[in-house]
């Protein structure tokens, strides 16, 4: 599996299939076009005169290990993207983009997991005891299956990290919703006394208070005064 073309945009990696056949002092790889793993292996071993000392099993294990290194590079790149999503979720910006990023990264992690898990059978076959009886092929590196298991564990850890990102996003969304509700509640508390006072003053009772036009300004002043008092109390207690 090849890394995405660009890190940070949640693109899905490209999958490349490599068939490996080995015999006495030879190993043949069959693949469609160039692959990053084999390119890195060639660059790392170019000019190494001791490479020919490996038997077929050793060379096959070295190639397989380089492929697993490619998966670990992909895991590291995905971890960096998860860290960036965490930062965006904590800042509370682009909420929809964060959720879309979580979905895209989960799809990528599932693809990596599906590509790695079936290899357990092939790697286990290489390390079975009867492989040591084949003098022509040689004995593969016994730590190869452990290396595969650690790589799969790293991919599983990505799922845990991504769940944490989703929890951060949901927590931030809940906080934003609480902030909105707090503002709406405060606005209602500020204007509620004015609404009650306006309702009382709108009653049709033959009182002398209603006959004086100047009393209108007294009522307005009372409404504004109550609103200012409530807003001042809210500001003093940190509700604003």
C-alpha positions as MATLAB code, in Angstrom:
seq = 'XXXXXXXXXXXXXXXXXXXXXXXXXXXXXXXXXXXXXXXXXXXXXXXXXXXXXXXXXXXXXXXXXXXXXXXXXXXXXXXXXXXXXXXXXXXXXXXXXXXXXXXXXXXXXXXXXXXXXXXXXXXXXXXXXXXXXXXXXXXXXXXXXXXXXXXXXXXXXXXXXXXXXXXXXXXXXXXXXXXXXXXXXXXXXXXXXXXXXXXXXXXXXXXXXXXXXXXXXXXXXXXXXXXXXXXXXXXXXXXX';
ca = [
       0.000    0.000    0.000;
       1.432    3.362   -1.075;
       1.109    6.588    0.942;
      -1.275    9.319   -0.301;
       0.035   11.845   -2.791;
      -0.424   14.674   -0.288;
      -0.336   14.507    3.482;
      -3.142   16.334    5.257;
      -5.989   16.019    2.763;
      -7.287   12.602    3.870;
      -6.755   11.065    0.443;
      -6.962    7.295    0.355;
      -3.654    5.486   -0.264;
      -3.086    3.450   -3.385;
      -2.930   -0.330   -3.102;
      -0.217   -2.217   -4.995;
      -0.048   -6.008   -5.154;
       3.393   -7.646   -5.135;
       3.806  -11.379   -5.730;
       7.093  -12.871   -4.482;
       8.469  -16.242   -5.610;
      11.736  -17.642   -4.289;
      14.063  -20.562   -4.801;
      17.703  -21.466   -4.274;
      19.674  -18.200   -4.411;
      16.954  -16.319   -6.307;
      13.885  -14.239   -5.538;
      11.420  -12.968   -8.160;
       8.960  -10.123   -7.555;
       5.987   -9.554   -9.844;
       4.130   -6.235   -9.610;
       2.285   -3.762  -11.815;
       4.580   -0.770  -12.234;
       7.019    0.736   -9.731;
       6.283    0.485   -6.022;
       7.603    2.700   -3.253;
       8.681   -0.229   -1.055;
      10.858   -1.855   -3.715;
      12.240    1.530   -4.747;
      13.301    2.257   -1.161;
      14.794   -1.223   -0.834;
      16.794   -0.760   -4.025;
      18.087    2.633   -2.942;
      19.024    1.350    0.514;
      20.930   -1.674   -0.808;
      22.448   -0.122   -3.921;
      26.176   -0.568   -3.808;
      26.014   -3.001   -0.881;
      28.371   -5.798   -1.866;
      27.279   -7.951    1.081;
      23.733   -8.298   -0.217;
      24.650  -11.441   -2.117;
      25.455  -13.180    1.157;
      21.731  -13.438    1.883;
      19.929  -16.631    0.985;
      16.532  -16.530   -0.711;
      14.637  -16.595    2.580;
      16.698  -13.732    3.999;
      16.182  -11.598    0.913;
      12.448  -12.319    0.931;
      12.256  -11.340    4.611;
      14.169   -8.113    3.896;
      11.742   -7.178    1.114;
       8.721   -8.010    3.292;
      10.157   -5.954    6.142;
      10.599   -2.978    3.804;
       6.958   -3.282    2.816;
       5.935   -3.218    6.464;
       8.086   -0.129    6.907;
       5.986    1.505    4.191;
       2.849    0.698    6.171;
       4.406    2.238    9.295;
       5.226    5.386    7.309;
       1.579    5.517    6.283;
       0.528    5.079    9.917;
       2.789    7.965   10.930;
       1.336   10.208    8.214;
      -2.188    9.317    9.343;
      -1.289   10.122   12.958;
      -0.163   13.584   11.869;
      -3.499   14.112   10.123;
      -5.364   13.007   13.248;
      -3.324   15.506   15.291;
      -4.331   18.270   12.878;
      -7.983   17.230   13.163;
      -7.671   17.326   16.954;
      -6.367   20.879   16.781;
      -9.182   21.988   14.472;
     -11.767   20.296   16.682;
     -10.394   22.019   19.798;
     -10.493   25.395   18.094;
     -14.115   24.824   17.121;
     -13.609   25.817   13.488;
     -15.009   24.073   10.417;
     -17.078   21.583   12.371;
     -18.400   19.912    9.223;
     -14.892   19.638    7.806;
     -13.688   17.919   10.983;
     -16.448   15.322   10.769;
     -15.742   14.746    7.061;
     -12.054   14.315    7.889;
     -12.880   11.749   10.575;
     -14.981    9.753    8.100;
     -12.281    9.882    5.414;
      -9.532    8.829    7.821;
     -11.639    5.996    9.174;
     -12.106    4.748    5.626;
      -8.352    4.901    5.087;
      -7.589    3.041    8.327;
     -10.064    0.316    7.381;
      -8.365   -0.104    4.008;
      -4.959   -0.388    5.646;
      -6.307   -2.942    8.123;
      -7.932   -4.995    5.370;
      -4.695   -4.986    3.369;
      -2.537   -6.077    6.317;
      -4.670   -8.640    8.133;
      -4.728  -11.303    5.354;
      -0.918  -11.310    5.307;
      -0.824  -13.082    8.673;
      -1.348  -16.449    6.992;
       1.483  -15.913    4.494;
       3.909  -14.620    7.138;
       3.041  -17.444    9.504;
       3.736  -19.999    6.761;
       7.238  -18.563    6.316;
       8.109  -19.117    9.962;
       6.716  -22.604   10.409;
       9.275  -25.208   11.586;
       9.235  -27.168    8.312;
      10.623  -24.125    6.478;
      13.946  -24.717    8.248;
      14.193  -28.118    6.540;
      14.425  -26.532    3.099;
      18.161  -26.029    2.648;
      17.683  -24.564   -0.832;
      15.384  -21.769    0.297;
      16.770  -21.111    3.768;
      15.100  -20.067    7.005;
      13.254  -16.724    6.964;
      13.723  -14.214    9.745;
      11.647  -15.489   12.717;
      10.789  -11.960   13.840;
       8.847  -11.236   10.671;
       5.480  -12.216   12.148;
       6.158  -10.102   15.240;
       6.942   -7.178   12.974;
       3.620   -7.728   11.168;
       1.724   -7.924   14.462;
       3.292   -4.669   15.677;
       2.329   -2.994   12.417;
      -1.269   -4.186   12.755;
      -1.299   -2.970   16.368;
      -0.140    0.454   15.158;
      -3.051    0.534   12.704;
      -5.470   -0.464   15.475;
      -4.090    2.370   17.596;
      -5.096    4.760   14.807;
      -8.716    3.754   15.358;
      -8.412    4.625   19.043;
      -6.861    7.997   18.218;
      -9.617    8.726   15.707;
     -12.312    7.895   18.272;
     -10.645   10.440   20.548;
     -10.842   13.024   17.763;
     -14.558   12.354   17.346;
     -15.076   12.709   21.106;
     -13.279   16.068   21.049;
     -15.451   17.202   18.145;
     -18.664   16.180   19.892;
     -17.547   17.790   23.145;
     -16.787   21.031   21.347;
     -20.159   20.903   19.580;
     -21.903   20.378   22.923;
     -20.014   23.346   24.407;
     -21.016   25.566   21.476;
     -24.640   24.493   21.911;
     -24.453   25.289   25.623;
     -23.029   28.729   24.856;
     -25.905   29.449   22.477;
     -28.457   28.295   25.039;
     -26.810   30.470   27.693;
     -27.095   33.539   25.471;
     -30.728   32.810   24.633;
     -31.547   32.245   28.307;
     -29.857   35.507   29.294;
     -31.695   37.457   26.601;
     -34.992   35.959   27.785;
     -34.174   36.859   31.402;
     -33.338   40.456   30.422;
     -36.577   41.056   28.506;
     -38.961   38.958   30.599;
     -39.620   41.642   33.276;
     -40.340   44.168   30.526;
     -42.804   41.777   28.913;
     -44.562   41.210   32.257;
     -44.661   44.934   32.985;
     -46.037   45.689   29.512;
     -48.731   43.060   30.039;
     -49.770   44.559   33.357;
     -49.818   48.077   31.965;
     -51.958   46.884   29.086;
     -54.832   45.875   31.364;
     -57.995   47.994   30.997;
     -58.507   49.254   34.555;
     -59.908   52.780   35.187;
     -56.931   53.945   37.231;
     -55.707   57.482   37.322;
     -52.178   56.300   36.560;
     -53.167   55.471   32.980;
     -54.659   58.912   32.391;
     -51.345   60.742   32.757;
     -49.303   60.547   29.475;
     -46.084   61.284   31.362;
     -46.364   57.946   33.152;
     -45.441   56.259   29.844;
     -41.850   57.368   30.301;
     -41.859   56.091   33.867;
     -42.808   52.629   32.592;
     -40.132   52.742   29.877;
     -37.532   53.800   32.439;
     -38.546   50.932   34.707;
     -38.202   48.443   31.826;
     -34.734   49.709   30.901;
     -33.701   49.806   34.562;
     -34.701   46.182   35.181;
     -32.904   45.087   32.009;
     -29.725   46.927   33.099;
     -29.890   45.406   36.591;
     -30.242   41.855   35.230;
     -27.453   42.401   32.688;
     -25.186   43.801   35.429;
     -25.800   40.789   37.671;
     -25.084   38.438   34.756;
     -21.844   40.256   33.929;
     -20.713   40.221   37.566;
     -21.252   36.460   37.806;
     -19.531   35.801   34.474;
     -22.617   34.711   32.569;
     -21.866   37.031   29.632;
];
